[in-house]
Amino acid sequence: MEAVVSRLQLALIVSLLVASLSLLVRSASPELQILTAERRIDLTLHIVRVYLTLKVENTGTSPASEILLAFPPTQVDHIAQIKAAATVGKKKKKSYLPLVVKPTERPDAPNGTKYFSVSFLSPLSTGESVTLEVFYTLTHSLEPFPVEISQSESQLVYYHDSAKILSPYDIKQQITLVKTPSKKVESFSRVEPTDFAGTELKYGPYMDSPSYSFSPIIVHFENNNAFAVVEELLREVEISHWGSIQITEHYKLVHNGARHKGVFSRVEYQSRPSFGGVSSFKNLLAQLPPRVHSVYYRDEIGNISTSHLRTDFRKSELEIEPRYPLFGGWKATFLIGYGLPLEDFLFQSPDGRRYLNLSFGCPLAETVVDKLTIKVVLPEGSKNPSAVVPFSAEQHLETSYSYLDVVGRTTVVLEKKNVVPEHNSPFQGQEEDTGSTCCRSIRRLPITKARLLQLPSNFHACGAIDAGICVFLIVHCMCGLPAHGYINKQMTALSCFLK
């Protein structure tokens, strides 16, 4: 009995000690206050874009090194990208300095609230203030209602949020602006003061909002934009030995809007395009690099001729049409391929390393990619490859084999989920040697085209080599690989011919 009492006393002492330490940590943490907050929510497309302007002041007694951004658990899984910057200067002399944003956790988070920390460029002293610009995108946040519509009906969607900004800090004054694609708003929640004019909903201004204030709202409005979602996208980037890049993109596309019900009438679709299928889409725009060549667009059946390519010295645009218009729930599978000149994307540093600059993300405009996989296939002989991506992405190495490959080609594989157009920024592939052993040997040997054409006939004439293994012997010899028996005899004859 005494042992049990002593254990309870020890547990009580430990709990009191932990509680006192937590109070000390909380009291020592800097206190921040948001003086003004303006949030602009853009609902004009199926990707929700939110712009947040915060003026933050340190009201504590110690410098603050970061600020926390809070999100409800229903939004965290839909955040595709979040960026923050500090504003310096005023009006025309205003500039933006990017800040580091990373997810973080707090043990006292209420109701599953998730956080991102934004680090200041320098600690914010007591009484000092700073203005921050925050931008983040949300995917799959517009819910169709009704969930099924006929061919001639418009698409209505729901958007859920809060009229007041969820924040772990007190906000003295805040306002929220919601922009819709048209004036056709079926209904919206009111949290006074609320105003609706044109295509914009205004919530606020709200004064002296305590921390973690939350006022749920629902906006029900018409949105007939293309809800184009690529469920899976595989981009294969093959670096050739001979100075070119071949890119092949495999798409699994779906219309993620309200599901189509009933039958499809092509007569109504073509005769009344503004009414029959207003929520569908029949074409997509792929933004490609300049100087593309050998462009093709096909599916499992074969080539698809409904495409148009426009090129200039700055960019290339490929407008494609699937074999049929896509309504809600309909899917299409196809691939796009094209070539690029290697000299436009490959650069060499003074230390001998070579860098390949390519664009990350999906070339299709205003498209969400649920799962993106990029495979960069390097030539044989590449050493220590790696990829530098300006955001978080999984990467690993694997080996690929193609025609006449002996040791295989090192392949850098990048994977990322929930990709939006804001991810279409350059990423960099690095490696020590893009030229393979075979390619270097070819450059060293003085072989002319006429001599290569003479190989089969000369081999048969001297009876020393079989024409069937001519190409294999050339590669085998140039790579310096060991050979035995009959192969060794054939390679000796080949080397005598090449001398």
Secondary structure, DSSP 8 states (H G I E B T S, - for coil): -HHHHHHHHHHHHHHHHHHHHHHHHHHHS--EEEEEEEEEEE-SSSSEEEEEEEEEEE-SSS-EEEEEEEE-HHHHTTEEEEEEEEEESSGGG-EEEEE-EEEE--TT-GGG-EEEEEEEEEEE-TT-EEEEEEEEEESS--EESSSEE-TTS--EEEEEEESS---SS-EEEEEEEEE-SSS-EEEE---SSEEEETTEEEEEEEEEE-TT---EEEEEEE--S--EEEEEEEEEEEE-TTSEEEEEEEEEEEE-SSEE-S---HHHHHH-TTTTTTT-B--EEEEE-TT-EEEEEE-SS-B---EEEEE-SS-EEEEE--SS-B-TT-EEEEEEEEEEEGGGTEEE-TTS-EEEEEE-S-SBTT-EEEEEEEEEE--TT--S-EEE-SS--EEEEEEE--TT-SS-EEEEEEEEEEE-GGG--EEEEEES--S-HHHHHHHHS---HHHHHHHHHHHHHHTS--GGGHHHHHHHHHTT----HHHHHHHHHHHHHH-
